[in-house]
Amino acid sequence: MLSLTIPVYRNEENLPRLLLELEALATAFPCELEVVFVVDGSPDNSMRILAERLPSWPVRSTLVELSRNFGSFSAIAAGLREGAGDYFAVLAADLQEPPELIIEFYRILTGGEVDVVFGHRARRADPWWSQFLSECFWGLYRGFAVRDMPKGGVDVFGCTRQVRDRLMELREVNTNMITLLLWLGFRRGFVAYERRARLEGRSAWTFGKKFRYAFDSLFNFTDLPIRLLLILGATGTAGAVLASTVVFAGWLLGYIPVLGYTPLMLVVAGFGGLTALGLGIIGQYLWLSLQNVRNRPNFVVKSSQAFVRGKSADAAE
């Protein structure tokens, strides 16, 4: 059996189409399919719609409700933990990734040559500015942080139970699950696909969340900001020593009777800004360390109910 995790947040408009496409996927799937819906504190009617539809839905499913919005990666982790399959996969609820991709994941995983398979975007039906910013970020991320990250990033993946178990042992907060999978190693496979345009509703993936995602991806997996700060500090110090030597020599030779106000202010402002930048970077790393030392769970499950071919199997709160 393959357990398919689908995080749900502000998806009530496209849930009817999602359920229909998943029914078609289950019919064409070469083995039994289990769908784990994780409602990540969604403020709309997503939970109510799924609670009403799943008891009579012809596909084996589990409905998990989190106590609040913890973020997509935490919701995915909750779904992976609840899954009972031999293989696992993740799909977005907005259907911008084709569900048929999961069949290809299963085919590759059951071939025995890979342990985890990533779906990477070969093309994407997004606005040009969104594509440009995404390509810039992932290009820099691949160049300076995680070289194994596919061009264009990864949103969906499939893995064996062994990989799932090892991933669940990692309890880092505010992290990037895809990069954690790359860090784990194992044998990898990649499948290219074209990302579809969103048909219903508006994406909850706002610019603020993208910015936070970029920061978490960077600070959790590289010391690049610290190294850049060290280089800037060393360069600035060397420049300051050189400039001070030139100014002092000029003063001794009588070329500078009165030291200039403008150069002095530029130096003070430059080093003040560099100091503030350094404190911010160090503070970010300290905050991440504090979050992990607290050892709080990445998510809290409010309720979980399983349905086997339209019949309620069990419930827990």
C-alpha positions in Angstrom: 0.0 0.0 0.0 1.1 3.6 -0.7 0.1 6.3 1.8 -0.4 9.6 0.1 -0.2 12.7 2.4 -2.1 15.8 1.4 -1.8 19.0 3.6 -5.0 21.1 3.4 -5.1 24.8 4.1 -7.6 27.2 2.5 -8.6 24.6 -0.1 -12.3 24.3 0.2 -12.9 25.6 -3.3 -10.9 22.9 -5.0 -11.7 19.9 -2.7 -14.5 18.6 -4.9 -12.1 18.3 -7.9 -9.4 17.0 -5.7 -11.6 14.1 -4.4 -12.7 13.2 -8.0 -9.1 13.2 -9.3 -8.0 11.1 -6.3 -10.8 8.6 -7.0 -9.5 8.2 -10.6 -6.0 7.9 -9.3 -7.0 5.1 -6.9 -8.7 3.3 -9.7 -5.7 3.4 -11.9 -3.2 2.7 -9.1 -1.3 -0.6 -9.3 -1.8 -1.3 -5.5 -4.0 -0.1 -2.7 -3.9 3.6 -2.1 -4.4 5.3 1.3 -5.0 9.1 1.3 -4.1 11.0 4.5 -5.7 14.5 4.6 -4.1 16.8 7.1 -6.1 19.9 7.8 -3.5 22.4 9.0 -5.7 24.7 11.1 -7.5 25.9 8.0 -9.9 28.8 8.7 -12.3 27.9 5.9 -14.7 24.9 5.6 -12.1 22.4 4.5 -12.4 20.3 7.7 -16.2 20.2 7.5 -16.3 19.3 3.8 -13.8 16.4 4.3 -15.6 15.2 7.5 -18.8 15.0 5.5 -17.4 13.4 2.3 -14.8 10.9 3.6 -17.2 8.5 5.4 -18.8 7.6 2.1 -15.8 8.1 -0.1 -14.7 4.9 -1.9 -11.0 5.3 -1.2 -9.2 4.3 2.0 -8.5 7.5 3.8 -7.5 9.2 7.1 -8.5 12.6 8.2 -6.2 14.4 10.6 -6.9 17.8 12.1 -4.1 19.8 13.7 -4.8 22.1 16.7 -3.7 25.2 14.7 -1.8 26.2 11.6 1.8 24.8 12.0 2.9 25.1 8.4 3.0 22.8 5.4 6.1 20.8 6.4 4.7 20.1 9.8 1.4 19.0 8.3 3.3 16.7 5.9 5.2 15.3 8.9 1.9 14.6 10.6 0.5 12.8 7.6 3.6 10.7 7.1 3.5 9.7 10.7 -0.2 8.6 10.4 0.3 6.7 7.1 0.3 2.9 7.3 1.7 2.1 3.9 4.8 0.4 2.7 5.5 3.4 0.5 4.8 7.1 1.1 4.2 10.2 -1.1 3.2 13.8 -0.8 0.9 15.8 -3.1 -0.4 19.4 -2.8 -4.1 19.9 -2.4 -4.3 22.6 -5.1 -3.5 20.0 -7.8 -0.8 22.1 -9.4 1.2 18.9 -9.4 -0.4 16.2 -11.6 -1.7 13.2 -9.5 -0.3 10.8 -12.1 3.1 11.7 -10.8 2.4 9.5 -7.8 2.0 6.4 -10.1 5.5 7.2 -11.5 6.9 7.5 -8.0 5.4 4.1 -7.0 6.8 2.5 -10.2 10.3 3.8 -9.5 10.3 3.0 -5.8 9.1 -0.6 -6.3 11.8 -1.1 -8.9 14.2 -1.4 -5.9 16.9 1.0 -7.3 16.0 4.1 -5.3 14.7 4.8 -1.8 13.4 8.3 -2.3 12.2 10.0 -5.5 11.7 13.8 -6.0 9.5 15.5 -8.4 11.2 18.6 -9.8 9.6 21.3 -11.9 10.8 21.3 -15.5 8.2 24.0 -16.4 5.7 26.0 -14.3 2.5 27.8 -15.2 3.2 30.7 -12.9 3.5 34.5 -13.4 6.9 35.5 -14.9 8.0 37.5 -11.9 7.3 34.5 -9.6 9.3 32.2 -11.9 12.2 34.7 -12.0 12.4 35.1 -8.2 12.1 31.3 -7.8 14.9 30.7 -10.3 17.1 33.3 -8.7 16.6 31.9 -5.2 17.1 28.2 -6.1 20.1 29.1 -8.3 21.8 30.8 -5.3 20.7 28.1 -2.9 22.2 25.4 -5.1 25.4 27.4 -5.6 26.1 28.3 -2.0 24.0 26.1 0.3 22.8 22.7 -0.9 24.3 21.6 -4.2 22.1 18.5 -4.5 18.9 20.5 -4.7 17.3 20.2 -8.2 17.1 23.3 -10.3 13.7 24.9 -9.6 13.3 23.3 -6.2 11.1 20.4 -5.1 7.5 20.3 -3.8 6.5 16.6 -3.9 8.3 13.4 -3.2 7.9 9.7 -2.6 9.9 7.4 -0.3 10.1 4.0 1.2 9.0 3.2 4.8 12.7 3.1 5.9 13.3 6.7 4.7 10.0 7.8 6.3 11.1 6.3 9.6 14.5 8.0 9.5 12.9 11.3 8.5 10.5 11.2 11.5 13.5 10.8 13.8 14.7 14.3 12.9 12.8 16.8 15.1 14.2 20.1 13.8 11.8 23.0 13.9 11.4 25.7 11.2 13.2 23.6 8.7 13.0 22.5 5.1 11.8 18.9 4.8 13.1 18.5 1.2 16.6 19.5 2.3 16.4 17.1 5.2 15.7 14.3 2.8 18.7 15.3 0.7 20.8 15.4 3.9 19.7 11.9 4.9 21.2 10.5 1.7 19.8 7.1 0.5 19.5 6.3 -3.2 17.7 9.1 -5.0 15.6 9.4 -8.2 14.2 12.4 -9.9 11.1 12.9 -12.1 10.5 16.0 -14.1 7.0 17.4 -14.5 5.2 20.5 -15.6 3.5 22.5 -12.8 -0.1 23.3 -13.6 -1.9 26.6 -13.2 -4.1 26.9 -10.2 -7.8 26.7 -11.2 -9.7 27.3 -8.0 -9.2 29.8 -5.1 -6.2 31.8 -4.2 -2.9 30.4 -3.0 -2.1 30.7 0.7 1.6 30.7 -0.2 2.1 34.5 0.4 5.3 36.5 -0.2 5.8 36.6 3.6 5.7 32.8 3.9 8.0 32.5 0.9 10.4 34.9 2.6 10.3 32.9 5.8 10.8 29.7 3.9 13.9 31.1 2.2 15.3 32.2 5.6 14.6 28.8 7.2 16.1 26.9 4.2 19.2 29.0 4.4 19.9 29.3 8.1 19.2 25.6 8.9 21.5 24.1 6.4 24.5 26.4 5.9 26.8 28.7 7.8 27.1 30.9 4.7 25.7 34.0 6.4 28.3 33.7 9.2 31.1 33.2 6.7 30.0 36.2 4.6 29.8 38.3 7.8 33.3 37.2 8.7 34.6 38.2 5.2 32.8 41.5 5.4 34.2 42.2 8.9 37.7 41.3 7.8 37.5 43.4 4.7 36.1 46.3 6.5 38.7 46.1 9.2 41.5 45.9 6.7 40.0 48.9 4.8 39.7 50.9 8.0 43.3 50.2 9.0 44.5 51.2 5.5 42.4 54.4 5.4 43.5 55.3 8.9 47.2 54.9 7.9 46.7 57.1 4.9 44.9 59.8 6.8 47.5 59.7 9.6 50.4 59.9 7.2 48.7 62.8 5.4 48.2 64.6 8.7 51.8 64.2 9.6 52.9 65.6 6.3 50.6 68.5 6.6 48.3 67.7 3.8 45.2 67.3 6.1 45.2 70.2 8.6 41.6 69.3 9.7 40.2 65.8 9.5 37.0 65.6 7.3 33.6 65.2 8.8 32.2 63.2 5.8 34.7 60.4 5.8 34.3 60.0 9.5 30.5 59.8 9.3 30.8 57.3 6.4 33.0 55.0 8.5 30.8 55.3 11.6 27.6 54.5 9.5 29.3 51.7 7.6 30.6 49.9 10.7 27.4 50.6 12.6 25.4 48.9 9.9 27.8 46.0 9.7 27.5 45.5 13.5 23.7 45.5 13.3 23.8 43.0 10.4 26.1 40.7 12.4 23.9 40.8 15.5 20.9 40.0 13.3 22.6 37.0 11.7 23.9 35.6 15.0 20.5 36.2 16.6 18.8 34.1 13.9 21.1 31.2 14.6 20.6 31.6 18.3 16.9 31.6 17.9 16.9 28.4 15.8 19.1 26.8 18.5 16.7 27.9 21.2 13.7 26.5 19.3 15.4 23.1 19.0 16.6 23.0 22.6 13.0 23.6 23.8 12.1 20.3 22.0 8.5 21.3 21.4 6.7 19.1 18.9 6.4 20.3 15.3 2.6 19.8 15.4 -0.2 18.9 17.7 -2.9 16.5 16.5 -6.4 17.5 17.6 -8.2 14.6 16.1 -7.6 11.7 13.7 -10.1 9.4 12.1 -9.6 6.6 9.5 -12.1 5.4 6.9 -11.7 2.1 5.0 -13.7 2.1 1.8 -16.4 4.4 3.2 -16.6 2.9 6.7 -15.2 4.6 9.8 -12.4 2.4 11.1 -11.4 4.2 14.3 -11.3 7.6 16.0 -9.1 9.3 18.5 -8.9 12.7 20.0 
